[in-house]
Amino acid sequence: MNGAAALVLMLSAMAAFFAGVENEARVCYFGPPPEPDPDNPDDWMKQVMQQIREQCPGRRQPTPSGHTTIGKEPTPAGHTTTGMGLTSAGHTTMGKEPTPAGHSTPAGHSTIGMEPTPAAECSSPEPLGMEDGTIPDDRITASSCPSSGFFPAKEGRLNNDFAWLYRNNDTNPWIEVDLVERTVVSGVITQGYGYWYVTEYQVAYKKQPSAGYEKVTDGNGNITVFIGNIDADIPVTNLFNDSVVATVVRIVPTAWQTGVAVKLELLGCRRN
């Protein structure tokens, strides 16, 4: 861990001590943190994380299924806030609004290169299980994590106390979720951590475990670069122009502030 990354992690951890770790279900306050040792930041971080886990164990309470949000207030089931995407051609596009229940797109509607996904298959996108733990830890992988071993891929769950962080020499960071079964995926919610957050990202996916990766595109076939977070705390929701059917979904950060930190939820519908 280099000096800059260590300083950021130290400041983030100290902020947790002084401000406490808080959500609607519980509040945890801490006394003075251990004296930092500039020569051994990894050892200091281990002490900090151990004390946090002992005094504030467990995860936050999950957001009720069907509620997604930008900001603090939950959105009624079946509604979502649309994120803005920036295509690789330099055009901005608004994410697609979910189709109201009972409505569907015209027959035959599809995007070139994608499997046709009628809107009726996912008229009301819901969380697919990152935040509430339905997706198990071993189904979440990433390109790297800090050399200390803290902040692995399994911590990259929306509203978690921690997050997935990349290793600072990782030039092609990503975090991936294995859905196992073919699942209709309609969007992503992202969140940062401490002073780290992703400002732009692409979404790649596999239709089958043995297939190659494809990128989520706009209605014209251009790879969409989604606008991500503006700070580390407020979740931002982006819906795809067209839902995709996927077994694996990968978030590929393309721009970030300070460093790459991701907590995420996938939105869509399980296929029965």
C-alpha atoms as one frame of an Amber mdcrd trajectory, in Angstrom:
protein
   0.000   0.000   0.000   1.553   3.356  -0.974   1.562   6.434   1.279  -1.361
   8.194  -0.409  -3.636   5.146  -0.307  -2.699   4.446   3.312  -3.483   8.029
   4.286  -6.899   7.830   2.613  -7.744   4.573   4.364  -6.519   5.952   7.701
  -8.682   9.057   7.340 -11.711   6.958   6.340 -11.307   4.670   9.335 -10.791
   7.612  11.731 -13.958   9.200  10.362 -15.818   5.998  11.227 -14.470   6.182
  14.810 -15.403   9.796  15.450 -18.699   9.904  13.563 -19.766   6.349  14.403
 -21.163   3.764  12.026 -24.838   4.449  11.713 -27.966   3.290   9.943 -31.651
   3.107  10.736 -31.302  -0.216  12.567 -28.370   0.563  14.872 -25.844   3.178
  15.938 -22.281   2.403  17.026 -19.935   4.945  18.593 -16.240   4.492  19.252
 -13.646   5.994  21.548 -10.305   7.411  20.398  -8.684   5.320  17.622  -5.303
   3.645  18.133  -2.327   5.906  17.553  -1.430   5.594  13.823   2.009   4.307
  12.925   3.148   5.955   9.641   5.737   3.213   9.154   3.211   0.380   9.482
  -0.152   1.540   8.001  -1.299  -2.043   7.311  -0.846  -3.020  10.977  -2.731
   0.113  12.063  -5.572  -0.705   9.645  -5.825  -4.236  11.048  -6.262  -2.805
  14.563  -8.909  -0.357  13.333 -10.922  -2.942  11.395 -10.773  -5.444  14.243
 -12.143  -2.885  16.707 -14.909  -1.854  14.281 -15.970  -5.466  13.781 -15.965
  -6.157  17.536 -17.999  -3.075  18.445 -20.328  -2.985  15.446 -20.715  -6.516
  14.029 -23.003  -7.542  11.207 -24.349  -5.863   8.114 -26.840  -3.078   7.773
 -30.476  -3.955   7.501 -31.357  -4.494   3.840 -33.597  -2.110   1.980 -37.018
  -3.737   1.421 -37.259  -5.581  -1.881 -38.529  -3.414  -4.698 -37.223  -0.149
  -3.225 -34.443   1.658  -5.034 -33.304   5.199  -4.592 -30.985   8.065  -5.327
 -30.464   9.627  -1.925 -32.045   8.686   1.359 -35.789   8.275   0.801 -37.011
   4.861  -0.455 -38.866   4.837  -3.746 -42.160   2.929  -3.989 -41.936  -0.526
  -5.546 -42.090  -0.430  -9.323 -40.571   3.046  -9.495 -36.957   4.013  -9.906
 -34.862   7.072 -10.582 -33.265   7.139 -13.997 -29.521   7.643 -14.260 -27.948
   9.433 -17.214 -25.531   7.539 -19.444 -22.800   8.840 -21.749 -22.267   6.736
 -24.867 -18.870   6.048 -26.351 -19.837   8.225 -29.312 -20.107  11.216 -26.993
 -23.891  11.382 -26.873 -25.821  11.439 -23.633 -28.764   9.122 -23.172 -31.253
   8.731 -20.379 -31.697   5.257 -18.930 -34.901   3.551 -19.910 -37.895   3.970
 -17.598 -39.322   0.663 -16.373 -42.433  -0.374 -18.261 -45.578  -0.034 -16.123
 -47.156  -3.298 -15.024 -49.482  -4.659 -17.687 -47.713  -2.907 -20.543 -45.151
  -4.290 -22.941 -43.096  -3.178 -25.911 -44.251  -3.959 -29.457 -43.749  -7.557
 -30.548 -40.314  -8.227 -31.999 -38.652  -5.314 -30.209 -34.956  -6.070 -29.800
 -31.483  -4.573 -30.049 -28.927  -5.883 -32.531 -26.445  -8.104 -30.729 -28.740
  -8.639 -27.742 -31.173 -11.392 -26.999 -34.699  -9.951 -27.365 -35.980  -9.146
 -23.895 -39.656  -8.146 -23.851 -40.320  -5.484 -21.219 -43.119  -7.679 -19.868
 -40.400 -10.020 -18.514 -39.319  -7.317 -16.078 -41.980  -4.636 -15.833 -40.847
  -3.678 -12.304 -37.099  -4.238 -11.737 -36.228  -5.312  -8.203 -32.947  -5.844
  -6.309 -31.388  -9.183  -7.264 -29.709  -9.941  -3.946 -26.461  -8.058  -3.394
 -27.649  -5.937  -0.477 -29.719  -8.578   1.311 -27.140 -11.346   0.913 -29.218
 -13.585  -1.373 -26.193 -13.640  -3.682 -23.497 -15.472  -1.660 -20.001 -14.097
  -1.107 -18.315 -16.664  -3.343 -20.315 -15.423  -6.340 -18.702 -11.973  -6.120
 -15.211 -11.562  -7.578 -12.967  -8.659  -8.574  -9.806  -7.848 -10.482  -7.856
  -7.027  -7.294  -8.082  -5.821  -3.697  -5.612  -4.012  -1.384  -2.491  -5.978
  -0.458  -3.594  -5.907   3.190  -6.446  -8.256   2.289  -9.110  -5.859   3.538
 -11.982  -4.641   1.311 -12.313  -7.790  -0.868 -14.972  -8.231  -3.561 -17.510
  -9.740  -1.139 -17.717  -6.377   0.682 -19.039  -4.671  -2.468 -22.692  -4.807
  -1.423 -24.965  -1.762  -1.474 -25.190  -0.005   1.921 -22.576  -2.313   3.449
 -20.353  -0.860   6.187 -17.325  -1.600   3.998 -16.796  -1.814   0.209 -14.711
  -3.423  -2.509 -11.512  -1.439  -3.137  -9.060  -2.054  -5.954  -5.294  -2.297
  -5.560  -3.829   1.031  -6.651  -1.672  -0.524  -9.388  -4.679  -2.236 -11.013
  -5.013  -0.633 -14.468  -8.180  -2.487 -15.486 -10.369  -2.739 -12.385 -13.690
  -4.576 -12.327 -16.111  -6.273  -9.941 -18.275  -9.155 -11.121 -21.408 -10.942
  -9.925 -22.208 -14.513 -10.956 -25.991 -14.880 -11.098 -25.657 -18.597 -11.981
 -29.005 -18.716 -13.785 -30.104 -16.670 -16.785 -31.537 -13.506 -15.259 -33.142
 -10.396 -16.734 -30.915  -7.490 -15.655 -32.285  -3.968 -16.100 -29.952  -1.671
 -14.164 -27.356  -1.060 -11.468 -27.170   0.940  -8.224 -23.669   2.055  -7.182
 -22.190   3.670  -4.082 -18.668   4.643  -2.973 -16.725   4.483   0.292 -14.797
   7.053   2.324 -13.186   9.442  -0.157 -13.256   6.881  -2.991 -15.993   6.522
  -5.623 -16.490   5.691  -9.307 -17.718   8.547 -11.513 -18.142   6.609 -14.784
 -18.432   2.934 -15.637 -19.475   0.424 -18.284 -21.415  -2.800 -17.760 -20.320
  -6.079 -19.339 -22.235  -9.354 -19.157 -22.301 -12.968 -20.318 -25.407 -14.599
 -21.735 -24.012 -18.011 -20.809 -21.131 -18.932 -18.459 -19.094 -20.174 -21.436
 -19.872 -17.145 -23.637 -17.727 -14.070 -24.159 -18.463 -10.703 -22.575 -20.759
  -8.202 -24.252 -21.249  -4.565 -23.240 -24.550  -2.881 -22.410 -25.382  -0.426
 -25.202 -27.766   2.377 -26.020 -30.522   2.051 -28.618 -28.009   2.691 -31.430
 -25.567  -0.053 -30.490 -23.018   2.281 -28.852 -21.412   1.069 -25.621 -22.938
   3.089 -22.795 -20.693   4.802 -20.265 -22.922   5.338 -17.251 -22.556   8.407
 -15.043 -21.785   7.110 -11.560 -21.409   8.708  -8.160 -20.785  12.329  -7.191
 -19.733  11.424  -3.640 -19.078   8.309  -1.600 -22.415   8.095   0.214 -25.410
   8.708  -2.047 -26.481   5.677  -4.128 -26.984   6.372  -7.842 -29.285   4.256
 -10.020 -28.790   3.685 -13.750 -31.276   1.729 -15.862 -30.246   0.154 -19.167
 -31.804   1.307 -22.422 -32.801  -2.339 -22.938 -32.739  -5.101 -20.345 -30.303
  -7.947 -20.985 -30.459 -11.640 -20.142 -27.265 -12.561 -18.306 -25.635 -15.183
 -16.101 -22.689 -12.929 -15.181 -22.608  -9.122 -14.793 -19.386  -7.112 -14.534
 -19.046  -3.448 -13.526 -16.046  -1.877 -15.284 -15.015   1.514 -13.797 -13.611
   3.933 -16.388 -13.211   7.061 -14.212 -13.064   7.621 -10.460 -12.299  10.036
  -7.633  -9.273   9.247  -5.397  -9.536   5.504  -6.087 -11.941   2.722  -7.066
 -14.425   1.751  -4.352 -17.738   0.101  -5.195 -20.821  -1.058  -3.349 -23.523
  -2.215  -5.738 -26.918  -3.752  -6.311 -28.209  -5.260  -9.546 -31.796  -4.597
 -10.619 -33.921  -6.941 -12.684 -36.155 -10.008 -12.561 -35.392 -13.661 -11.952
 -36.695 -15.884 -14.736 -39.110 -18.518 -13.485
